[in-house]
Amino acid sequence: MTKLSVNINKVATLRNARGGNDPNVITFAQDCERFGADGITVHPRPDERHIRYRDVLLLKPMLKTEFNIEGNPKEKKFIQLVIDAKPTQVTLVPDVIGQVTSNHGWDTVVNAAYLKETILAFKEAGIRTSIFIDANLEMIEGAKDCGADRVELYTESYAHHYFKEPERAIRPFIEAAKMATEIGLGINAGHDLNKENLAFFAKKIPELLEVSIGHALISDALYLGIENTIQLYLRQLKQ
């Protein structure tokens, strides 16, 4: 079954808004695991407006499931953080400083030389690598050439068009998943996936290994509670 990795950035945002350590991101991550999550995702940014670099190092020894660190490796501090933390997986995301949220994937052709060098450093440290990309066949081929183990498909366009034209919305992702599988890349997905559109996506992409979900899941937890919400999302993946 597709694994559910819970992105806890929004929990850190809430903590940082007031100072102190409430809510406690480590306790929250452990509770997510206890309630059935298959992994924990964090996305530290240079301004540390949500997850802090120190949080990452404190989280690693406390987690029992997969740990996924997202971020832009062009921030040299990020590369060292990942190597020090040694997560299960690092997901390379082409964010820029001050960006509110991720809004595009890598151009794996233009950035090929840099990505190859960076991925090699992570793989030498024993860390699985994934590249955040659009559902673009050329970019998938580029990810393979760069040495990535997986791609994370950027699903904003799917989520945006899902309610009006679900079959059309999913089509490029089906094609992307087919190519990725054929050339030996694992498939992850994330961005704007939620309890309404997740089941359809997972059903149409049977090769899907992992989804990383933060904003929608944490928002639902405000109404439903985190334990109920995680179980709800897991049920969507089982359908």
LOBADREN-504001 format. One record per residue (C-alpha): residue in three letters; y, z, x; residue number from 1. Coordinates in steps of 0.05 Angstrom, whole numbers, plus 5000, padded with zeros to 4 digits. Layout:
N
REC,aa,yy,zz,xx,i
REC,ALA,Y,Z,X,NUM
...
***
This chain:
239
REC,aa,yy,zz,xx,i
REC,MET,5000,5000,5000,1
REC,THR,5072,4988,5022,2
REC,LYS,5101,5049,5056,3
REC,LEU,5164,5083,5030,4
REC,SER,5212,5106,5083,5
REC,VAL,5269,5149,5056,6
REC,ASN,5337,5138,5089,7
REC,ILE,5372,5206,5091,8
REC,ASN,5440,5183,5114,9
REC,LYS,5472,5201,5047,10
REC,VAL,5447,5273,5054,11
REC,ALA,5482,5278,5120,12
REC,THR,5545,5248,5089,13
REC,LEU,5545,5305,5038,14
REC,ARG,5535,5357,5092,15
REC,ASN,5591,5329,5135,16
REC,ALA,5640,5328,5076,17
REC,ARG,5642,5404,5076,18
REC,GLY,5622,5422,5147,19
REC,GLY,5567,5471,5163,20
REC,ASN,5495,5454,5152,21
REC,ASP,5486,5450,5077,22
REC,PRO,5448,5410,5056,23
REC,ASN,5403,5416,5117,24
REC,VAL,5381,5345,5136,25
REC,ILE,5319,5369,5173,26
REC,THR,5294,5411,5115,27
REC,PHE,5309,5353,5067,28
REC,ALA,5270,5304,5111,29
REC,GLN,5211,5351,5113,30
REC,ASP,5213,5359,5038,31
REC,CYS,5213,5284,5030,32
REC,GLU,5150,5281,5071,33
REC,ARG,5119,5338,5031,34
REC,PHE,5135,5302,4966,35
REC,GLY,5099,5239,4989,36
REC,ALA,5147,5196,5030,37
REC,ASP,5111,5156,5084,38
REC,GLY,5169,5158,5132,39
REC,ILE,5241,5178,5146,40
REC,THR,5297,5130,5165,41
REC,VAL,5363,5147,5197,42
REC,HIS,5421,5101,5217,43
REC,PRO,5467,5136,5266,44
REC,ARG,5534,5101,5276,45
REC,PRO,5584,5110,5332,46
REC,ASP,5632,5150,5289,47
REC,GLU,5575,5196,5267,48
REC,ARG,5603,5197,5196,49
REC,HIS,5534,5213,5169,50
REC,ILE,5473,5222,5214,51
REC,ARG,5495,5250,5281,52
REC,TYR,5462,5234,5346,53
REC,ARG,5441,5306,5353,54
REC,ASP,5407,5303,5285,55
REC,VAL,5362,5247,5310,56
REC,LEU,5337,5288,5369,57
REC,LEU,5327,5350,5325,58
REC,LEU,5289,5310,5272,59
REC,LYS,5238,5277,5317,60
REC,PRO,5194,5338,5333,61
REC,MET,5197,5363,5261,62
REC,LEU,5170,5301,5227,63
REC,LYS,5097,5286,5212,64
REC,THR,5105,5215,5184,65
REC,GLU,5135,5153,5213,66
REC,PHE,5206,5158,5241,67
REC,ASN,5250,5096,5238,68
REC,ILE,5317,5094,5273,69
REC,GLU,5365,5038,5253,70
REC,GLY,5427,5016,5291,71
REC,ASN,5463,4967,5334,72
REC,PRO,5435,4965,5404,73
REC,LYS,5500,4937,5431,74
REC,GLU,5523,5009,5430,75
REC,LYS,5494,5033,5496,76
REC,LYS,5491,5105,5472,77
REC,PHE,5445,5081,5416,78
REC,ILE,5395,5051,5464,79
REC,GLN,5389,5115,5503,80
REC,LEU,5384,5156,5440,81
REC,VAL,5325,5115,5415,82
REC,ILE,5289,5118,5483,83
REC,ASP,5300,5194,5485,84
REC,ALA,5276,5205,5414,85
REC,LYS,5217,5156,5418,86
REC,PRO,5211,5142,5343,87
REC,THR,5154,5103,5312,88
REC,GLN,5201,5045,5301,89
REC,VAL,5270,5021,5319,90
REC,THR,5304,4972,5272,91
REC,LEU,5359,4931,5305,92
REC,VAL,5419,4920,5258,93
REC,PRO,5481,4879,5276,94
REC,ASP,5533,4928,5250,95
REC,VAL,5603,4931,5276,96
REC,ILE,5644,4994,5286,97
REC,GLY,5672,5020,5221,98
REC,GLN,5627,4978,5177,99
REC,VAL,5613,5014,5111,100
REC,THR,5542,4988,5104,101
REC,SER,5499,4934,5134,102
REC,ASN,5517,4866,5104,103
REC,HIS,5483,4812,5145,104
REC,GLY,5424,4801,5190,105
REC,TRP,5420,4780,5263,106
REC,ASP,5428,4709,5287,107
REC,THR,5365,4712,5329,108
REC,VAL,5380,4645,5361,109
REC,VAL,5451,4658,5385,110
REC,ASN,5433,4729,5407,111
REC,ALA,5364,4711,5435,112
REC,ALA,5375,4730,5507,113
REC,TYR,5405,4798,5490,114
REC,LEU,5352,4814,5438,115
REC,LYS,5295,4796,5485,116
REC,GLU,5322,4843,5538,117
REC,THR,5334,4900,5489,118
REC,ILE,5267,4893,5453,119
REC,LEU,5231,4893,5520,120
REC,ALA,5264,4960,5538,121
REC,PHE,5242,4991,5473,122
REC,LYS,5171,4964,5477,123
REC,GLU,5163,4990,5548,124
REC,ALA,5180,5058,5518,125
REC,GLY,5123,5049,5468,126
REC,ILE,5169,5039,5407,127
REC,ARG,5154,4988,5353,128
REC,THR,5212,4940,5343,129
REC,SER,5239,4908,5280,130
REC,ILE,5298,4861,5271,131
REC,PHE,5342,4862,5209,132
REC,ILE,5350,4790,5186,133
REC,ASP,5367,4747,5127,134
REC,ALA,5310,4710,5092,135
REC,ASN,5321,4650,5137,136
REC,LEU,5262,4613,5168,137
REC,GLU,5299,4596,5232,138
REC,MET,5319,4669,5242,139
REC,ILE,5246,4691,5231,140
REC,GLU,5222,4642,5285,141
REC,GLY,5277,4669,5330,142
REC,ALA,5254,4740,5318,143
REC,LYS,5184,4722,5341,144
REC,ASP,5211,4688,5403,145
REC,CYS,5251,4751,5419,146
REC,GLY,5188,4792,5420,147
REC,ALA,5198,4833,5357,148
REC,ASP,5138,4865,5323,149
REC,ARG,5168,4861,5253,150
REC,VAL,5227,4836,5214,151
REC,GLU,5265,4875,5161,152
REC,LEU,5287,4826,5107,153
REC,TYR,5358,4840,5083,154
REC,THR,5349,4843,5007,155
REC,GLU,5420,4846,4981,156
REC,SER,5418,4775,4953,157
REC,TYR,5352,4790,4918,158
REC,ALA,5381,4852,4886,159
REC,HIS,5445,4817,4866,160
REC,HIS,5409,4760,4828,161
REC,TYR,5347,4798,4805,162
REC,PHE,5367,4814,4733,163
REC,LYS,5391,4744,4717,164
REC,GLU,5342,4700,4755,165
REC,PRO,5285,4742,4786,166
REC,GLU,5241,4684,4804,167
REC,ARG,5297,4647,4838,168
REC,ALA,5321,4711,4872,169
REC,ILE,5253,4725,4903,170
REC,ARG,5236,4653,4924,171
REC,PRO,5268,4654,4994,172
REC,PHE,5235,4720,5008,173
REC,ILE,5167,4694,4990,174
REC,GLU,5178,4636,5038,175
REC,ALA,5204,4681,5092,176
REC,ALA,5145,4729,5085,177
REC,LYS,5096,4671,5088,178
REC,MET,5125,4645,5153,179
REC,ALA,5130,4715,5184,180
REC,THR,5056,4728,5168,181
REC,GLU,5035,4660,5196,182
REC,ILE,5069,4673,5263,183
REC,GLY,5045,4745,5269,184
REC,LEU,5105,4786,5248,185
REC,GLY,5100,4848,5204,186
REC,ILE,5147,4850,5144,187
REC,ASN,5194,4907,5124,188
REC,ALA,5250,4902,5073,189
REC,GLY,5313,4940,5054,190
REC,HIS,5382,4942,5024,191
REC,ASP,5398,4951,4950,192
REC,LEU,5326,4959,4930,193
REC,ASN,5320,5008,4872,194
REC,LYS,5274,5033,4817,195
REC,GLU,5290,4972,4774,196
REC,ASN,5277,4916,4824,197
REC,LEU,5227,4946,4872,198
REC,ALA,5162,4935,4835,199
REC,PHE,5175,4860,4825,200
REC,PHE,5193,4852,4898,201
REC,ALA,5131,4888,4924,202
REC,LYS,5086,4849,4876,203
REC,LYS,5113,4782,4899,204
REC,ILE,5110,4801,4973,205
REC,PRO,5039,4827,4982,206
REC,GLU,5047,4826,5058,207
REC,LEU,5103,4878,5053,208
REC,LEU,5089,4936,5100,209
REC,GLU,5149,4981,5090,210
REC,VAL,5213,4990,5049,211
REC,SER,5270,5033,5072,212
REC,ILE,5312,5060,5015,213
REC,GLY,5370,5108,5018,214
REC,HIS,5430,5101,4972,215
REC,ALA,5394,5085,4907,216
REC,LEU,5339,5136,4919,217
REC,ILE,5386,5193,4936,218
REC,SER,5431,5175,4877,219
REC,ASP,5371,5177,4830,220
REC,ALA,5352,5244,4860,221
REC,LEU,5417,5274,4835,222
REC,TYR,5392,5265,4764,223
REC,LEU,5316,5268,4772,224
REC,GLY,5305,5313,4833,225
REC,ILE,5280,5289,4899,226
REC,GLU,5206,5303,4887,227
REC,ASN,5205,5265,4820,228
REC,THR,5246,5208,4850,229
REC,ILE,5200,5197,4909,230
REC,GLN,5140,5196,4863,231
REC,LEU,5176,5147,4818,232
REC,TYR,5189,5099,4876,233
REC,LEU,5118,5105,4901,234
REC,ARG,5093,5086,4832,235
REC,GLN,5137,5024,4834,236
REC,LEU,5103,5004,4899,237
REC,LYS,5034,5014,4868,238
REC,GLN,5045,4970,4807,239
***
